[in-house]
Amino acid sequence: MKVVINKRYGGFGLSKAGMEFMGLEWDGYGHCSELSRQNPKLIECVEKLGSKANGGFADLTIVEIPDGVEYTVEEHDGMEWIAEKHRTWG
């Protein structure tokens, strides 16, 4: 399964061209946190536009993980990675 993440400090976001490709209204920033990272149109956007899909503080990358894996997108200062969901206790 393909998942889009941001590999740069700053945060996930789309460029104006990326927002237009997705059919979303440009908000001046490229915020689109409501999008599923597995969204087929988002994956197509990153594949077709490449770096032109990146928002001002983003380097969007497609990561492939095994089908059926329950995952979460983790981040530190906007740089993201995928972690398999598991149980934790505190």
C-alpha positions in Angstrom: 0.0 0.0 0.0 1.3 3.5 -0.8 1.3 6.3 1.8 2.3 9.9 1.4 4.5 11.5 4.1 6.6 14.6 4.5 10.4 14.0 4.7 11.4 17.6 5.7 11.2 19.6 8.9 8.4 22.1 8.6 5.2 20.1 7.9 3.0 18.3 5.4 1.4 20.6 2.9 0.7 21.0 -0.8 1.7 23.7 -3.2 -0.9 25.7 -5.0 -0.5 23.4 -8.0 -0.9 20.4 -5.8 -4.1 21.8 -4.2 -5.5 22.5 -7.7 -4.6 19.0 -8.8 -6.6 17.7 -5.8 -9.5 19.9 -6.6 -9.0 21.8 -3.3 -9.2 25.6 -2.9 -5.9 27.3 -2.3 -5.8 28.7 1.2 -2.4 30.5 0.9 -0.6 27.8 2.9 -1.4 24.4 1.4 -3.0 23.0 4.6 -4.8 19.8 3.8 -4.7 17.8 7.0 -8.1 16.2 6.4 -6.7 14.2 3.5 -6.1 10.5 4.0 -2.4 9.8 3.3 -3.6 6.7 1.2 -5.9 8.9 -0.9 -5.4 7.6 -4.5 -5.7 11.2 -5.9 -3.0 12.4 -3.4 -0.7 9.6 -4.4 -1.3 10.4 -8.1 -0.6 14.1 -7.4 2.8 13.4 -5.8 3.7 10.9 -8.6 2.7 13.2 -11.4 3.8 16.6 -10.0 6.9 15.4 -8.2 8.5 18.3 -6.3 5.9 20.7 -7.7 3.4 19.1 -5.3 5.4 20.1 -2.3 4.2 22.9 0.0 6.6 25.6 1.2 7.9 23.4 4.0 7.4 20.0 2.6 9.2 17.2 0.7 6.4 14.8 0.0 7.4 11.2 -0.5 5.5 8.0 -1.2 6.4 5.1 1.1 5.2 1.6 0.3 4.2 -0.6 3.3 2.7 -4.1 3.2 -1.0 -4.3 2.6 -3.1 -4.7 5.7 -0.6 -3.2 8.1 -2.3 -0.9 10.7 -0.1 2.2 10.7 0.1 5.7 12.0 2.0 8.7 10.7 4.4 9.9 13.4 6.3 13.2 13.2 8.9 15.4 14.9 8.9 19.1 13.9 7.0 18.2 10.8 9.3 15.5 9.5 7.3 12.3 9.3 7.7 8.5 9.3 5.3 5.6 9.4 5.1 3.4 12.4 3.1 0.2 12.8 0.3 0.5 15.3 0.8 -1.5 18.5 -0.3 -1.5 22.0 1.4 0.7 24.6 0.8 1.2 28.3 1.9 4.2 30.4 
